[in-house]
């Protein structure tokens, strides 16, 4: 049974193709449209998935949508009626989109399939939002059976759900309901500290180690009633998302010492302390939910999905607490992953697809599920543009790029299939030397054009991860934060006493470019089986330098989606201060390229993110 899964209209629309339980392809619409977090119907992503199906000679048997729009519409109406007339402005903003698009999803899917050349009318299924998240977490996991937790802002009514998966069966057993939501609580602090809701939450997480948890008790005393099993009720007197146009209100501001920080303004100690405090509270809620899940299901393994599951600091804490023997997090944990979950749920539940987990490797294929880059296409692109490049042979590819990295060059790397989810994992990455003390500031300010406090992640050979980090297992999707080994860290006394701005660029370990202010790192392990060419590159770098770690950040600039095509990559390369670009087997030097001219300030194309 070939199933096309779709997510649309809220955040990160996507499409995914599953064939008899096997994941064939998946991609976000933003990568094709070049509009970050594109929530429109994923026509381009669906076309890519259907092209992959046709290439394999298959035909489409079913379509699955990742939530139930009528139930979601019911929740929205009930919420507005319960707070009327206070919610009228928000109601008036929401209704046109519902009337124009969201209530007509079957018709939109039919139209899109016709545009993609599908002349038949396969059956259309709607799965629950958190059911889709749960399916995306459990079915690709390496576990034969597991507890499943999903946490996000809100689906139809659910904001968190507990499930139990066994074999090819998955059941949701309990849920937390709107308006009581961990995702919305964290987003409220994202908004209050001046970052963009639904995309700036990871900035809040990165800011947290610069602060102190001085507001934890105020949060627990005033904002929520937290119970032993991790469920809670929010005090809605402090929030504006139910009946207003903002996440928080004046009472929230009074509790935390003044109005929200204006976006792009100077960060103060208050924002750092707020970030640390809500991170501590978030971790406590996640730990309580996990203990409850272990108690109820009796399972030794846990699967996670939903936007909150992208909080890799909480994930690392959960792993270290030892509540479960192991945890597995869906790399596309947000709404994009819902498209994959919906397809998997229908493939197993309706199609009866078997499932066999081996307990070691998951079924996500390293999340490398997007379009591939082909050397012939690259050669044609370079020739058409007149862009000078060297073509490297198989044996020299990894050593040559390793040499460039060791010389402190910043490299744009495009090779193999594009990643599915928010993280670049060596397919569409910007890489550099983790040993360089200046590399973090160079990459933040001259390449990514983003806030200087934000840390970079390491890509480490899987077999060497224990030599660099306090981590005893693979972390292929950059979803676990772990401490840098103590024998690699420098004395923290002087750094801790410095002002926050001075602490940003201080050397904290012998791999300073990827070591955060608390001597931790968001680790990606790279295996020879999961991403062989990227593994060869890092191995060559280790052979040259003795270091098995490189910097890995997403190949994009602030406000831009991760690059997809050679054209996207070349444009980003020329707009920034990257030194070299790798397109498959081809290496381009910035100094050899023709002058790059644009008619306007390209940064105005992208909303600040």
C-alpha positions as CSV (number, residue, x, y, z in Angstrom):
1,X,0.0,0.0,0.0
2,X,1.5,3.3,-1.1
3,X,0.3,6.2,1.1
4,X,1.0,9.9,0.6
5,X,0.9,11.8,3.9
6,X,0.3,15.6,4.1
7,X,0.4,18.3,6.7
8,X,-0.6,21.9,5.9
9,X,-1.9,25.3,6.9
10,X,-0.4,25.7,10.4
11,X,3.4,25.4,10.4
12,X,5.9,23.7,8.2
13,X,3.7,22.0,5.6
14,X,5.1,18.8,4.3
15,X,4.5,15.6,2.3
16,X,5.8,12.1,2.9
17,X,5.5,8.8,1.0
18,X,5.3,5.4,2.7
19,X,5.2,2.1,0.9
20,X,4.0,-0.9,2.9
21,X,5.4,0.6,6.1
22,X,8.7,1.6,4.5
23,X,9.6,5.3,4.3
24,X,10.4,6.3,0.7
25,X,10.5,10.1,0.7
26,X,9.6,13.2,2.8
27,X,10.2,16.9,2.5
28,X,9.0,20.2,3.7
29,X,7.3,22.7,1.3
30,X,9.6,25.5,2.5
31,X,12.6,23.9,0.8
32,X,11.0,24.2,-2.6
33,X,9.0,27.5,-2.2
34,X,11.9,29.3,-0.4
35,X,9.4,30.7,2.1
36,X,10.5,29.7,5.7
37,X,8.0,27.7,7.6
38,X,5.7,27.7,4.6
39,X,2.2,26.7,5.8
40,X,0.5,26.6,2.4
41,X,-0.6,23.4,0.8
42,X,2.6,21.3,0.1
43,X,2.1,21.1,-3.7
44,X,5.9,21.0,-4.5
45,X,6.7,18.5,-1.7
46,X,3.8,16.3,-2.8
47,X,5.0,16.4,-6.4
48,X,8.5,15.4,-5.3
49,X,7.1,12.4,-3.3
50,X,4.9,11.3,-6.2
51,X,7.8,11.5,-8.6
52,X,9.7,9.2,-6.3
53,X,6.7,6.8,-6.3
54,X,6.5,6.9,-10.1
55,X,10.3,6.3,-10.4
56,X,9.8,3.1,-8.6
57,X,6.9,2.1,-10.7
58,X,4.3,2.3,-8.0
59,X,0.8,3.8,-8.0
60,X,-0.9,5.8,-5.2
61,X,-3.3,3.8,-3.0
62,X,-4.3,6.3,-0.3
63,X,-3.8,9.8,1.0
64,X,-3.6,10.7,4.7
65,X,-4.0,14.1,6.3
66,X,-2.3,14.7,9.6
67,X,-5.2,16.1,11.6
68,X,-9.0,16.4,11.6
69,X,-9.9,20.0,10.5
70,X,-13.6,19.8,11.5
71,X,-12.7,18.9,15.0
72,X,-10.1,21.6,15.2
73,X,-12.6,24.1,13.8
74,X,-15.1,23.0,16.5
75,X,-12.5,23.7,19.2
76,X,-11.8,27.1,17.8
77,X,-15.5,28.0,17.7
78,X,-16.1,26.7,21.3
79,X,-13.1,28.6,22.5
80,X,-14.2,31.9,21.0
81,X,-17.8,31.5,22.2
82,X,-16.6,30.8,25.7
83,X,-14.6,34.1,25.9
84,X,-16.9,36.3,23.7
85,X,-16.9,39.2,23.1
86,X,-13.2,39.5,24.2
87,X,-11.9,37.2,21.5
88,X,-13.6,39.0,18.6
89,X,-10.4,40.5,17.0
90,X,-8.7,37.1,17.0
91,X,-11.9,35.4,15.7
92,X,-12.2,37.9,12.8
93,X,-8.6,37.2,11.9
94,X,-8.9,33.5,11.9
95,X,-12.2,32.9,10.1
96,X,-11.3,34.1,6.6
97,X,-8.5,31.5,6.3
98,X,-10.8,28.8,7.6
99,X,-13.6,29.7,5.2
100,X,-11.1,30.0,2.3
101,X,-8.8,27.1,2.8
102,X,-8.9,25.0,5.9
103,X,-12.5,23.7,5.6
104,X,-11.9,22.7,2.0
105,X,-9.0,20.3,2.4
106,X,-10.4,17.4,0.5
107,X,-11.0,19.6,-2.5
108,X,-7.5,21.0,-2.3
109,X,-6.0,17.6,-2.1
110,X,-8.0,16.4,-5.2
111,X,-6.9,19.5,-7.1
112,X,-3.2,19.1,-6.0
113,X,-3.2,15.4,-7.1
114,X,-4.5,16.4,-10.5
115,X,-1.7,18.9,-10.8
116,X,0.8,16.2,-10.0
117,X,-0.6,13.9,-12.7
118,X,-2.7,11.6,-10.5
119,X,-5.9,10.9,-12.4
120,X,-7.4,8.3,-10.0
121,X,-9.1,9.3,-6.7
122,X,-7.5,7.3,-3.9
123,X,-9.3,7.2,-0.6
124,X,-8.6,10.0,1.8
125,X,-8.0,9.4,5.5
126,X,-7.8,11.9,8.4
127,X,-5.8,11.0,11.5
128,X,-5.8,12.8,14.8
129,X,-3.0,15.4,15.2
130,X,-1.4,13.8,18.2
131,X,-2.0,10.3,16.7
132,X,0.1,11.5,13.7
133,X,2.8,12.7,16.0
134,X,2.8,9.4,17.9
135,X,2.9,7.4,14.8
136,X,5.9,9.4,13.5
137,X,7.7,8.6,16.7
138,X,6.9,5.0,17.3
139,X,6.7,3.3,13.9
140,X,10.2,4.4,12.6
141,X,11.8,3.8,16.1
142,X,14.1,0.9,16.7
143,X,11.8,-0.5,19.5
144,X,9.5,-3.4,19.1
145,X,7.3,-1.9,21.9
146,X,7.6,1.5,23.7
147,X,5.7,4.2,25.6
148,X,5.0,7.2,23.4
149,X,4.8,10.9,24.5
150,X,3.8,13.7,22.2
151,X,3.9,17.4,23.3
152,X,3.2,20.5,21.3
153,X,1.1,23.7,21.2
154,X,-2.3,22.2,20.3
155,X,-3.8,19.8,17.7
156,X,-7.6,19.4,17.6
157,X,-8.1,19.5,21.4
158,X,-5.0,17.6,22.6
159,X,-1.8,19.4,23.6
160,X,0.0,16.3,24.9
161,X,-0.7,12.6,24.6
162,X,0.4,9.3,26.1
163,X,0.4,6.3,23.9
164,X,1.6,2.7,23.8
165,X,3.0,1.0,20.7
166,X,3.5,-2.7,20.1
167,X,4.6,-4.2,16.8
168,X,2.5,-2.5,14.1
169,X,-0.2,-1.3,16.6
170,X,-0.4,2.1,18.3
171,X,-2.9,3.3,20.8
172,X,-3.4,6.7,22.5
173,X,-4.4,6.1,26.1
174,X,-4.7,9.6,27.6
175,X,-4.2,13.3,26.7
176,X,-3.9,16.8,28.1
177,X,-6.3,19.3,26.5
178,X,-6.3,22.9,25.3
179,X,-5.9,25.5,26.7
180,X,-3.4,23.8,29.1
181,X,-0.3,23.3,26.9
182,X,3.4,23.0,27.6
183,X,4.1,24.1,24.0
184,X,2.0,27.3,24.4
185,X,3.6,28.0,27.9
186,X,7.1,27.8,26.3
187,X,5.9,29.9,23.4
188,X,4.6,32.5,25.8
189,X,8.1,33.0,27.2
190,X,9.5,32.9,23.6
191,X,7.2,35.8,22.8
192,X,7.8,37.7,26.0
193,X,11.6,37.5,25.6
194,X,11.3,39.1,22.1
195,X,11.6,36.0,19.8
196,X,9.2,34.8,17.2
197,X,6.6,32.2,18.2
198,X,6.8,28.9,16.4
199,X,10.4,29.5,15.3
200,X,12.3,31.2,18.1
201,X,11.8,28.6,20.8
202,X,15.2,27.1,20.1
203,X,16.8,30.6,20.6
204,X,15.2,30.7,24.1
205,X,16.7,27.2,24.8
206,X,20.1,28.4,23.6
207,X,19.8,31.6,25.8
208,X,18.9,29.7,29.0
209,X,22.5,28.7,30.1
210,X,23.4,32.4,30.3
211,X,20.8,33.0,33.0
212,X,19.9,31.8,36.5
213,X,16.6,30.1,37.5
214,X,15.4,32.9,39.6
215,X,11.8,32.9,38.3
216,X,11.1,29.2,38.7
217,X,9.0,29.6,41.9
218,X,7.1,32.5,40.5
219,X,6.1,30.4,37.5
220,X,5.1,27.4,39.6
221,X,3.2,29.6,42.1
222,X,1.4,31.8,39.6
223,X,1.2,30.3,36.1
224,X,0.4,26.7,36.5
225,X,-0.9,24.0,38.9
226,X,1.5,21.1,38.3
227,X,0.6,17.6,39.3
228,X,2.7,14.5,40.0
229,X,2.0,12.9,36.7
230,X,3.1,15.9,34.7
231,X,-0.4,17.1,33.9
232,X,-1.2,20.7,34.8
233,X,-3.6,23.5,34.5
234,X,-2.5,27.0,33.4
235,X,-3.7,30.1,35.1
236,X,-5.2,31.8,32.0
237,X,-5.4,35.2,33.8
238,X,-1.7,35.6,32.7
239,X,-2.0,34.7,29.1
240,X,-3.5,36.3,26.0
241,X,-3.6,33.5,23.4
242,X,-7.2,32.4,24.3
243,X,-8.9,35.7,24.0
244,X,-6.4,38.1,22.5
245,X,-3.8,38.7,19.8
246,X,-0.7,38.2,21.9
247,X,0.7,35.2,23.9
248,X,0.9,37.1,27.2
249,X,-0.9,40.1,28.8
250,X,-0.3,42.9,31.3
251,X,-0.6,40.7,34.3
252,X,2.2,38.5,32.9
253,X,4.3,41.6,32.4
254,X,3.8,42.8,35.9
255,X,4.8,39.4,37.3
256,X,8.1,39.4,35.4
257,X,9.2,43.0,35.9
258,X,8.0,45.0,32.9
259,X,6.8,44.7,29.3
260,X,8.0,42.1,26.8
261,X,11.4,42.7,25.2
262,X,11.1,44.4,21.8
263,X,12.3,42.1,19.0
264,X,15.9,42.8,18.0
265,X,16.5,45.0,21.0
266,X,19.4,44.4,23.5
267,X,19.1,41.2,25.5
268,X,19.2,41.8,29.3
269,X,19.8,39.6,32.3
270,X,16.0,39.4,32.8
271,X,15.5,37.6,29.4
272,X,18.4,35.2,30.2
273,X,16.9,34.5,33.7
274,X,13.5,34.0,32.2
275,X,14.9,31.6,29.6
276,X,16.7,29.5,32.2
277,X,13.6,29.5,34.5
278,X,11.1,28.3,31.9
279,X,13.7,25.7,30.7
280,X,13.9,24.3,34.3
281,X,10.1,24.2,34.6
282,X,9.8,22.5,31.1
283,X,12.3,19.8,32.1
284,X,10.4,19.2,35.3
285,X,7.1,18.7,33.5
286,X,8.7,16.4,30.9
287,X,10.4,14.3,33.6
288,X,7.1,13.9,35.5
289,X,5.3,12.9,32.3
290,X,8.0,10.4,31.5
291,X,7.8,8.8,35.0
292,X,4.1,8.5,34.6
293,X,4.5,7.0,31.2
294,X,6.9,4.4,32.5
295,X,4.6,3.6,35.4
296,X,1.5,3.2,33.2
297,X,3.0,1.3,30.3
298,X,5.7,-0.7,32.0
299,X,7.9,-0.1,29.0
300,X,11.7,0.3,29.1
301,X,11.8,2.6,26.0
302,X,10.2,5.9,25.2
303,X,9.4,7.6,21.8
304,X,8.9,11.4,21.6
305,X,7.4,13.7,19.0
306,X,5.7,17.1,18.8
307,X,7.4,20.5,18.8
308,X,8.4,20.2,22.5
309,X,10.4,17.1,21.6
310,X,12.8,19.4,19.7
311,X,13.9,20.8,23.1
312,X,17.2,18.8,23.0
313,X,18.3,20.1,26.5
314,X,15.2,18.5,28.0
315,X,15.8,15.3,26.0
316,X,19.4,15.1,27.3
317,X,18.2,15.6,30.9
318,X,15.5,12.9,30.4
319,X,18.1,10.4,29.1
320,X,20.5,11.1,32.0
321,X,17.8,10.7,34.6
322,X,17.5,7.0,33.5
323,X,13.7,6.8,33.7
324,X,13.8,4.8,30.5
325,X,16.5,2.5,29.2
326,X,16.5,4.4,25.9
327,X,14.6,7.2,24.2
328,X,14.1,7.9,20.5
329,X,12.9,11.2,19.1
330,X,11.4,11.8,15.7
331,X,13.9,14.1,13.9
332,X,11.0,16.0,12.2
333,X,9.2,16.2,15.5
334,X,7.0,19.3,14.6
335,X,4.1,19.5,12.2
336,X,6.2,18.5,9.2
337,X,6.6,15.1,10.8
338,X,2.9,14.8,11.1
339,X,2.7,14.1,7.4
340,X,5.0,11.1,7.9
341,X,3.1,9.9,10.9
342,X,-0.3,10.1,9.1
343,X,1.1,8.0,6.2
344,X,2.6,5.5,8.6
345,X,-0.5,5.2,10.6
346,X,-2.7,4.4,7.5
347,X,-0.1,2.1,6.1
348,X,0.0,0.0,9.3
349,X,-3.7,0.4,10.4
350,X,-5.5,0.2,7.1
351,X,-2.9,-1.4,4.9
352,X,-1.8,-3.9,7.5
353,X,1.9,-3.4,6.8
354,X,4.1,-5.5,9.0
355,X,6.7,-3.9,11.2
356,X,9.9,-5.4,12.5
357,X,12.3,-3.4,14.8
358,X,15.8,-4.6,15.4
359,X,16.4,-2.7,18.6
360,X,19.4,-0.8,17.2
361,X,18.8,1.2,14.0
362,X,15.7,3.2,13.3
363,X,13.9,3.3,9.9
364,X,14.4,7.0,9.2
365,X,17.5,6.4,6.9
366,X,19.3,9.2,8.7
367,X,16.4,11.5,7.9
368,X,18.0,11.8,4.4
369,X,14.6,11.5,2.7
370,X,14.6,14.6,0.4
371,X,15.8,15.2,-3.2
372,X,19.3,14.0,-4.1
373,X,22.0,16.0,-5.8
374,X,23.4,14.6,-9.0
375,X,26.8,15.3,-10.4
376,X,25.6,15.6,-14.0
377,X,23.0,18.2,-12.9
378,X,25.7,20.1,-11.0
379,X,28.0,20.1,-14.0
380,X,25.2,21.5,-16.2
381,X,24.4,24.2,-13.6
382,X,28.0,25.2,-13.3
383,X,28.5,25.3,-17.1
384,X,25.4,27.3,-17.6
385,X,26.4,29.9,-15.1
386,X,30.1,30.0,-16.0
387,X,31.1,29.2,-12.4
388,X,34.7,27.8,-12.0
389,X,35.0,24.6,-10.1
390,X,37.2,21.6,-9.5
391,X,35.8,18.1,-9.8
392,X,37.3,15.7,-7.2
393,X,37.7,12.0,-7.6
394,X,36.3,9.6,-5.1
395,X,39.6,9.0,-3.3
396,X,40.5,12.7,-3.0
397,X,37.1,14.1,-2.1
398,X,37.2,13.7,1.7
399,X,40.9,14.4,2.2
400,X,40.7,17.6,0.2
401,X,37.6,19.0,2.0
402,X,39.2,18.0,5.3
403,X,42.3,20.0,4.4
404,X,40.2,23.1,3.7
405,X,38.4,22.8,7.0
406,X,41.7,22.4,8.9
407,X,42.9,25.6,7.3
408,X,39.9,27.4,9.0
409,X,37.8,27.7,5.9
410,X,34.0,27.8,6.2
411,X,32.6,25.2,3.8
412,X,29.0,24.9,2.3
413,X,28.4,21.2,1.9
414,X,25.7,19.8,-0.5
415,X,25.9,16.1,-1.0
416,X,23.4,13.2,-1.2
417,X,19.8,13.5,-0.2
418,X,18.3,16.5,1.6
419,X,17.4,16.1,5.3
420,X,13.8,15.9,6.5
421,X,13.2,18.0,9.6
422,X,14.7,21.2,10.9
423,X,18.3,20.0,11.3
424,X,21.0,19.8,8.7
425,X,22.8,16.5,9.2
426,X,25.6,16.6,6.6
427,X,23.5,16.7,3.4
428,X,22.9,20.4,3.3
429,X,25.3,21.8,6.0
430,X,27.8,24.5,6.6
431,X,30.8,23.0,8.3
432,X,34.0,24.2,9.9
433,X,36.8,23.5,12.3
434,X,35.5,22.8,15.9
435,X,39.0,23.5,17.3
436,X,39.0,27.1,16.1
437,X,38.4,29.7,18.9
438,X,37.1,32.3,16.4
439,X,34.8,30.0,14.3
440,X,31.6,30.5,16.4
441,X,31.6,34.3,16.1
442,X,32.7,34.2,12.4
443,X,29.9,31.8,11.5
444,X,27.2,33.6,13.5
445,X,28.0,37.1,12.3
446,X,29.5,36.7,8.8
447,X,27.8,33.5,7.6
448,X,24.5,33.0,9.4
449,X,23.8,36.7,10.1
450,X,22.3,35.8,13.5
451,X,22.6,36.5,17.2
452,X,26.1,35.9,18.5
453,X,25.0,33.9,21.6
454,X,23.7,31.0,19.6
455,X,25.8,27.9,19.8
456,X,26.8,25.5,17.0
457,X,26.4,21.8,17.0
458,X,29.2,19.2,16.6
459,X,29.2,16.4,14.1
460,X,31.3,13.6,15.7
461,X,32.2,10.1,14.4
462,X,29.7,7.8,16.2
463,X,32.5,5.4,17.2
464,X,34.4,8.3,18.9
465,X,31.5,10.1,20.7
466,X,32.5,8.9,24.1
467,X,36.0,10.5,23.7
468,X,34.5,14.0,23.4
469,X,31.1,14.0,25.2
470,X,29.4,12.4,28.2
471,X,27.2,10.3,25.9
472,X,27.1,6.5,25.7
473,X,24.9,6.1,22.6
474,X,24.3,7.4,19.1
475,X,22.6,10.7,18.6
476,X,22.2,10.8,14.8
477,X,19.6,13.6,14.6
478,X,21.2,16.3,16.8
479,X,18.4,16.0,19.4
480,X,20.4,15.4,22.6
481,X,22.4,17.9,24.5
482,X,25.3,16.3,26.4
483,X,28.1,17.7,28.5
484,X,31.6,18.0,26.9
485,X,33.9,15.6,28.7
486,X,35.3,17.2,31.8
487,X,38.9,16.5,30.8
488,X,38.4,18.6,27.7
489,X,36.8,21.6,29.5
490,X,38.8,24.5,30.9
491,X,38.5,26.0,34.3
492,X,35.0,27.7,34.3
493,X,35.8,30.1,37.2
494,X,36.9,33.1,35.1
495,X,34.2,32.5,32.4
496,X,31.4,32.3,35.0
497,X,32.4,35.6,36.6
498,X,32.5,37.5,33.2
499,X,29.6,39.6,31.9
500,X,27.2,37.6,29.5
501,X,28.4,39.5,26.4
502,X,32.0,38.7,27.3
503,X,31.2,35.0,28.0
504,X,29.9,34.4,24.5
505,X,33.3,34.0,22.8
506,X,35.3,32.7,25.7
507,X,37.3,29.5,25.1
508,X,35.7,26.8,27.2
509,X,37.2,23.5,25.9
510,X,39.6,22.1,23.3
511,X,36.8,22.1,20.9
512,X,35.6,25.7,21.6
513,X,33.6,26.4,18.5
514,X,30.9,23.8,19.5
515,X,31.1,24.2,23.3
516,X,28.2,26.2,24.8
517,X,28.5,28.5,27.8
518,X,27.6,25.6,30.2
519,X,30.2,23.3,28.6
520,X,27.6,21.3,26.8
521,X,26.9,20.5,23.1
522,X,24.0,19.5,20.9
523,X,25.6,16.3,19.5
524,X,25.2,14.7,16.1
525,X,26.9,11.3,15.8
526,X,27.7,10.2,12.3
527,X,27.9,6.5,11.3
528,X,29.4,4.9,8.3
529,X,26.1,3.2,7.6
530,X,23.9,6.2,8.1
531,X,25.8,8.8,6.1
532,X,28.9,7.2,4.5
533,X,30.3,10.2,2.6
534,X,30.0,12.6,5.6
535,X,31.6,9.9,7.8
536,X,34.5,9.7,5.3
537,X,34.9,13.4,5.5
538,X,35.1,13.6,9.3
539,X,37.4,10.5,9.3
540,X,39.7,12.3,6.9
541,X,39.6,15.3,9.1
542,X,40.6,13.2,12.1
543,X,43.4,11.6,10.2
544,X,44.7,15.0,9.3
545,X,44.2,16.8,12.7
546,X,43.6,14.1,15.3
547,X,40.1,15.6,15.9
548,X,37.0,13.6,15.1
549,X,34.6,16.5,15.4
550,X,33.6,19.3,13.0
551,X,31.1,22.2,13.3
552,X,27.8,21.5,11.6
553,X,25.1,24.1,11.1
554,X,22.3,24.4,8.6
555,X,23.0,25.6,5.1
556,X,21.0,28.8,5.1
557,X,21.1,32.3,6.5
558,X,18.8,33.8,9.1
559,X,15.2,33.8,7.9
560,X,15.9,31.5,4.9
561,X,14.9,27.8,4.5
562,X,17.7,25.3,4.3
563,X,19.0,25.1,0.7
564,X,17.6,22.4,-1.6
565,X,19.1,22.7,-5.1
566,X,22.6,23.7,-6.4
567,X,21.1,27.1,-7.4
568,X,19.9,27.7,-3.8
569,X,23.3,26.7,-2.4
570,X,25.3,28.9,-4.8
571,X,23.1,31.9,-4.1
572,X,23.6,31.5,-0.3
573,X,27.3,30.9,-0.8
574,X,27.8,34.1,-2.8
575,X,25.7,36.2,-0.4
576,X,27.8,35.2,2.6
577,X,31.4,35.0,3.6
578,X,31.7,31.3,3.1
579,X,35.1,30.3,1.6
580,X,34.3,27.2,-0.4
581,X,31.2,25.4,-1.7
582,X,31.0,21.7,-2.2
583,X,28.3,20.6,-4.7
584,X,28.5,16.8,-4.9
585,X,32.0,16.0,-6.3
586,X,32.7,19.7,-7.3
587,X,34.5,22.3,-5.1
588,X,34.1,26.0,-5.7
589,X,36.4,28.7,-4.3
590,X,34.9,32.0,-3.5
591,X,37.9,33.9,-4.8
592,X,37.5,32.3,-8.3
593,X,33.8,33.2,-8.8
594,X,32.5,36.0,-11.0
595,X,31.2,39.1,-9.2
596,X,27.8,38.6,-7.5
597,X,25.3,41.3,-8.1
598,X,21.8,41.8,-6.8
599,X,19.4,44.6,-7.5
600,X,18.2,45.1,-3.9
601,X,19.1,44.1,-0.3
602,X,18.4,40.4,-0.5
603,X,17.9,40.2,3.3
604,X,14.7,42.0,2.9
605,X,13.3,38.9,1.2
606,X,13.3,37.1,4.5
607,X,11.3,37.9,7.6
608,X,13.5,38.0,10.7
609,X,13.6,34.6,12.3
